[in-house]
Amino acid sequence: MPTKITLGAFHTLGVGAKWYLTEDPMRYLDLQHWIDTVKGYEEAGLDFVFFADSYGYPVLHDHVIPLAVERGIQFPAADPTVLLTALAATTDRIGLVTTVSTMIEKPQTVARRFATLDHFTKGRVGWNVVTGSGQSASALLFGEELTAHDDRYARAEEHVQLSLELWEGSWEDDALKVDAETGTFTDSSKVHEVEHDGTFFKARGVLTVPPSPQRTPTLFQAGTSSRGRQFAADFAEAVFVAAEPDTVTKQIADIRDRLEANGRGRDAISILAAGTFFVAATHEEAVAKREAAVGRTSLEDAAVLYAYFTGLDLMSMDLDKPLAQTNSDQGQTNIDRFSGKDGAPALTVRQILEEFQRNSVMASPFVGDPIEVTDQAIAYIEATGADGFLLQPEVAGGQDDFLEFVLPELRRRGVLNESQPGLTLREQLFGAGNNRLPETHPGAAFRKNSIPA
Ligand SMILES: Cc1cc2nc3c(=O)[nH]c(=O)nc-3n(C[C@H](O)[C@H](O)[C@H](O)COP(=O)(O)O)c2cc1C
């Protein structure tokens, strides 16, 4: 068990899956709603809030699936990087993490935006690096061919390498002078042009944003395919996983083995398991909440959702047989999850649809009274080797239940990684003083000076 459990809250800037059960489905476009929500998380003591993002939406046979548009399934969604500046201004200790895919924008753009956000947040920003869910849609939107799954990771690798070089290698720590007497703004001998001539990107020049508190934003990652886990072990500092406990345990052990092989140390990544919580004063009330949140997802809706994550059309397959296709350039995690890999049984197409109806891409929820669920949560952390939870939103409870019932009990037991004022996000995850990438991270090799972090 980690010394302390880390907690984050998951959101998207999209309409929620069960929007029809909520009072105000459009509040996701209301800035004040997010300011109030995230302020509430900060006051409750969460370590970070995470906004998932993608340019994608459900597509089959090169066209948006009409049912996705009609029912609001992974569609529509707005851009969360724009939201982070407002949250930077209205919070002062919670970590602010969002996704930018390495498939859309160039490293130069991403590096500049996150360096700016790192200043505005005083070092509280994190970048969730993904190769992108809903890839068919975003490839079509940008007028490109769909890039093969593992090639997307090759591009992600080069993207992050160049971004790291821009963040860590452009400016020496003491390059900025701002000396009005001499009129010297920057010591030009301490600003270096980055040169890169790669397969996917080319660059010669400098990052124009002066050094920020973390330099490199805290790097998150979320794809758990085999290629994704290697990418995590190479670059990530925090990873999101979402699967049943046995699978999560194997994924975590695998990521930590790969970390060790890379010389980064088994604890170099904070692994956060996506968790859905239905908690109430009594067990029975909690079960009733869970039932109330099951929603009206039809098998057709579930198939749309599955197509979004995998590109596979389950409705065209034999419902009583296992998946007719087990490779997809769209996303491998939710195929591997059901196709008998890692010792788990292969599910039939009907069982997969039913599982997506119930839990979508998430694992089964925690359900019970506050003591039961706190015990379950701690047992989960001990069994899987995860470092904490990424709390999922739910219409009938979810994060609110967790904050009301579980958080106080975890706090009473002294197992929380209490969020501290004045720390960067990296320090929040790895302890005070760790505001910069550790020397064992590949990004450290780009530093031009030897001033310790
Ligand atoms: C908790 C969690 C959050 C995720 N957030 C995003 C996201 O914001 N954007 C995205 O494109 N993919 C996100 N993913 C990952 C995708 O589901 C998908 O696995 C990945 O983009 C494709 O890589 P893979 O083939 O290695 O799975 C998330 C996954 C998890 C478990």
The ligand as an SDF file (V2000), in Angstrom:
LIG
                    3D

 31 33  0  0  0  0  0  0  0  0999 V2000
   -9.3910    7.1660  -16.8850 C   0  0  0  0  0  0  0  0  0  0  0  0
   -9.0470    7.2510  -18.3250 C   0  0  0  0  0  0  0  0  0  0  0  0
   -9.0250    8.4760  -18.9600 C   0  0  0  0  0  0  0  0  0  0  0  0
   -8.7500    8.5770  -20.3150 C   0  0  0  0  0  0  0  0  0  0  0  0
   -8.7540    9.7990  -20.8930 N   0  0  0  0  0  0  0  0  0  0  0  0
   -8.5870    9.8980  -22.2250 C   0  0  0  0  0  0  0  0  0  0  0  0
   -8.6990   11.1590  -22.8690 C   0  0  0  0  0  0  0  0  0  0  0  0
   -8.9080   12.1820  -22.2320 O   0  0  0  0  0  0  0  0  0  0  0  0
   -8.5500   11.2090  -24.2160 N   0  0  0  0  0  0  0  0  0  0  0  0
   -8.2780   10.0940  -24.9650 C   0  0  0  0  0  0  0  0  0  0  0  0
   -8.1730   10.2140  -26.1720 O   0  0  0  0  0  0  0  0  0  0  0  0
   -8.1230    8.8980  -24.3680 N   0  0  0  0  0  0  0  0  0  0  0  0
   -8.2920    8.7670  -23.0250 C   0  0  0  0  0  0  0  0  0  0  0  0
   -8.1620    7.5470  -22.4020 N   0  0  0  0  0  0  0  0  0  0  0  0
   -7.5400    6.4300  -23.1590 C   0  0  0  0  0  0  0  0  0  0  0  0
   -8.3870    5.8300  -24.1980 C   0  0  0  0  0  0  0  0  0  0  0  0
   -9.4580    5.2110  -23.5350 O   0  0  0  0  0  0  0  0  0  0  0  0
   -7.6010    4.8070  -25.0370 C   0  0  0  0  0  0  0  0  0  0  0  0
   -7.2930    3.7370  -24.2170 O   0  0  0  0  0  0  0  0  0  0  0  0
   -6.3300    5.3530  -25.6460 C   0  0  0  0  0  0  0  0  0  0  0  0
   -6.4650    6.6320  -26.1190 O   0  0  0  0  0  0  0  0  0  0  0  0
   -5.8700    4.4450  -26.7960 C   0  0  0  0  0  0  0  0  0  0  0  0
   -4.7340    3.8090  -26.4350 O   0  0  0  0  0  0  0  0  0  0  0  0
   -4.6390    2.2360  -26.2180 P   0  0  0  0  0  0  0  0  0  0  0  0
   -4.8630    1.5890  -27.5350 O   0  0  0  0  0  0  0  0  0  0  0  0
   -3.2570    2.0490  -25.6630 O   0  0  0  0  0  0  0  0  0  0  0  0
   -5.7190    1.8780  -25.2520 O   0  0  0  0  0  0  0  0  0  0  0  0
   -8.4580    7.4200  -21.0630 C   0  0  0  0  0  0  0  0  0  0  0  0
   -8.4560    6.1760  -20.4200 C   0  0  0  0  0  0  0  0  0  0  0  0
   -8.7450    6.0830  -19.0590 C   0  0  0  0  0  0  0  0  0  0  0  0
   -8.7300    4.7590  -18.4060 C   0  0  0  0  0  0  0  0  0  0  0  0
  1  2  1  0
  2  3  1  0
  2 30  2  0
  3  4  2  0
  4  5  1  0
  4 28  1  0
  5  6  2  0
  6  7  1  0
  6 13  1  0
  7  8  2  0
  7  9  1  0
  9 10  1  0
 10 11  2  0
 10 12  1  0
 12 13  2  0
 13 14  1  0
 14 15  1  0
 14 28  1  0
 15 16  1  0
 16 17  1  0
 16 18  1  0
 18 19  1  0
 18 20  1  0
 20 21  1  0
 20 22  1  0
 22 23  1  0
 23 24  1  0
 24 25  2  0
 24 26  1  0
 24 27  1  0
 28 29  2  0
 29 30  1  0
 30 31  1  0
M  END
$$$$
